[in-house]
Amino acid sequence: MTRTRNVYQQYILLKQINQKRVDMYNKAAKFGFTNDHVVQCSQELDTLLNEYQDMFLFHEVV
């Protein structure tokens, strides 16, 4: 059950990442890469990518 839930969470997160990426590219094409809306969108994409990466990292306590 846990594995199925994790796979589903990964799928949903990947869909969010791809949608945010498309949104960012569209805004960049319209407003330019340094526009505040594009920068904010880029930061939101970074957050999603960090969440996705965290799903695969093992945190070891030293």
C-alpha positions in Angstrom: 0.0 0.0 0.0 2.8 2.5 0.9 4.6 1.9 -2.4 1.5 2.5 -4.4 0.9 5.7 -2.5 4.5 6.8 -3.1 4.3 6.1 -6.8 1.0 8.1 -7.0 2.6 11.0 -5.1 5.5 11.0 -7.5 3.2 11.0 -10.4 1.2 13.9 -9.1 4.3 15.8 -8.2 5.8 15.2 -11.7 2.6 16.5 -13.3 2.8 19.7 -11.1 6.5 20.1 -12.1 5.7 19.9 -15.8 2.7 22.2 -15.5 4.8 24.8 -13.6 7.6 24.5 -16.1 5.2 25.2 -19.0 3.7 28.1 -17.1 7.1 29.6 -16.4 8.2 29.3 -20.1 4.9 30.9 -21.2 5.4 33.8 -18.8 9.0 34.2 -19.8 8.1 34.3 -23.5 5.5 37.0 -22.7 7.2 39.1 -20.1 10.9 38.2 -20.3 13.1 36.1 -17.9 13.7 38.8 -15.3 10.0 39.7 -14.8 8.8 39.3 -11.2 6.1 36.8 -12.2 8.6 34.6 -14.0 11.1 34.7 -11.1 8.3 33.8 -8.7 7.2 30.9 -10.9 10.9 29.8 -11.1 11.1 29.7 -7.4 7.9 27.7 -7.1 9.3 25.2 -9.6 12.5 25.0 -7.5 10.4 24.1 -4.5 8.6 21.4 -6.4 11.9 20.0 -7.8 13.3 19.9 -4.3 10.3 18.0 -3.0 10.7 15.5 -5.8 14.4 15.1 -5.1 13.7 14.6 -1.3 11.6 11.6 -2.2 14.7 9.8 -3.3 17.3 10.9 -0.8 18.2 9.0 2.2 19.0 11.2 5.1 21.7 9.7 7.3 22.4 10.9 10.7 26.1 11.1 11.4 
